[in-house]
Amino acid sequence: MKVLIIGLGYAGLRWQHALEYVGRTCGVGMSIAYLDRRERPSTLERIGTIEQALEAFGPDLIVVSVNDVSHASVLGQLRGYHGFVICEKPLATPADELGSIDTALASLNGFALNLVERYSAASQTLREWVARHRWRLVRAHFNWGKDRINDYRPTCGVTSEVIHALDLVNWICPIEGRWSVDEVIGVRSDFSISGPAVLDTVMVGATLGEAPVTGYSSFVHVVRQRTVDWSFVDDQAHVIHARLTFDTPCWDHDHLRIWMRDSNGTPLTLHETSEAPSKPGLETLHKLSRLCRDVVLWIASRREPDLPFADLNTAIELQRLLNTLETRAKAIAVPAHYNRAQDRVLLAEDSDLETLG
């Protein structure tokens, strides 16, 4: 299988290692090349342009792992490509034209947006419980943030982070209806090399169908925090609560607790599960490798994926929601000013995975 990774930085290397692992364990031969604006210290073949890659290399799979501000430009150059595309989240930035992306990718035989938290066993378990017991969403709340202050990678801002929480709420409760955004408060800052007033934080008030959803997401949160809280009601009008916690204390270490209270207010745990995978060589890559496995086996043998891919329609719908957050955000009047020194000191490109993640 021929794979082209466009952008072999931090994210691209993660895709390379996950795909090589899947190739070894599934018995699928991999020929991986990369395209990047600069030479990388890699044993992979480097290809100069997307046009050359499509004509000379002929990839079966293209992974778009450039910085989010470059997604639209890269995707637009794949017009006429008939293979499979994996794109890092988000699909684009609020400034990009979605119609041209949709048109450019019309010939693909497969597409998957990397919504990696869908591949958590904790997420899948809660989704199964909600469907099996016909629970309806009463409300949900999320806290989803990490520290990307002085990260060396350009970014469109917090829309690249909040996408995970918004997707999970809708994916786990797929019958509730459509999103409606009511209120967005935002904060801008110079946390990123992308500008002096990039939207780094949002506080969201929205509805999914008839259920209120509130949340906070930030790229300047002082610690990594990824939780989603839920309240459901069942057919007997019982109220059930759930909490999903991701990547705590380490990447891919996820936890789910489902509970209710008896008439005395005592919590009754209905289900609790934790996942702490530790396969050597897959540090921070366990969930990502599950997506890679589904894609590789679909391309190689048309094996149906364990989870339906987040297809192009899903990616575009999510991007429209993110665009609404950006345009509706009522930003605090004064942007936060992190960089007071004459020269900005950026995180090193070889920082540990926990820091960069």
VENVENRA-V625291 format. One record per pair of residues at least 4 apart in sequence whose C-alpha atoms are under 6 Angstrom apart, sorted by the first residue. I is the first residue (numbers start at 1). J is the second residue. Records with the same first field share a line. If there is no record, write none. Layout:
# VENVENRA-V625291
I=J, J
This chain:
# VENVENRA-V625291
1=29, 30, 31
2=31, 32, 59, 60
3=32, 59, 61, 62
4=32, 33, 34, 59, 62
5=34, 62, 63
6=34, 35, 64, 65
7=12, 36, 65, 66
8=12, 13
11=65
12=65
15=19
18=289
22=26, 293
23=27, 28, 29
33=44, 45, 46
34=46
35=46, 47
52=56
53=57
54=58
60=83
61=83, 84, 85
62=85
63=85, 86, 87
64=87
65=88
68=155
69=156
71=92
72=76, 92
76=101, 104
79=104, 105
80=107
82=107, 108, 109
83=108, 109
84=109, 110, 111
85=111
86=111, 112, 113
87=113
88=114
89=114
90=160
94=323
111=311
112=309, 310, 311
113=310
119=287
122=256
127=172
128=132
129=133
130=134, 135
135=232, 233, 234
136=232, 233
137=232
138=211, 231, 232
139=211, 212, 213, 231
140=213, 229, 230
141=213, 214, 215, 228, 229
142=215, 227, 228
143=215, 216, 217, 226, 227
144=217, 225, 226
145=217, 218, 219, 221, 224, 225
146=219, 221, 223, 224
147=219, 220, 221, 222
148=219, 220
149=191, 220
150=191, 192, 346
151=346, 347
152=346, 347
154=193, 194
157=198, 199, 200
158=200, 201, 218, 219
159=322
162=217
163=167
167=171
168=172
170=174
176=209
177=208, 209
178=208, 209
179=207, 208
180=206, 207
181=206
182=205, 206
183=204, 205
184=203, 204, 329
185=202, 203, 329, 330, 331
186=201, 202, 329, 330, 331
187=199, 200, 201, 331, 332
188=197, 198, 199, 200, 335
189=196, 197, 198, 335, 336, 337
190=195, 196, 197, 337
200=218, 219
201=217, 218
202=216, 217
203=215, 216
204=214, 215
205=214
206=212, 213
207=211, 212, 213
226=245, 246
227=244, 245
228=243, 244
229=242, 243
230=241, 242
231=240, 241
232=239, 240
233=237, 238, 239
234=238
240=259, 260
241=258, 259, 260
242=257, 258
243=256, 257
244=255, 256
245=254, 255
246=254
247=251, 252, 253, 254
248=253
251=284
253=275, 276
254=274, 275
255=273, 274
256=272, 273
257=271, 272
258=270, 271
259=268, 269, 270
260=267, 268
261=265, 266, 267, 268
262=266
282=286
285=289
289=293
292=296
294=305
297=301, 303
298=302, 303
310=314
324=328
325=329
353=357
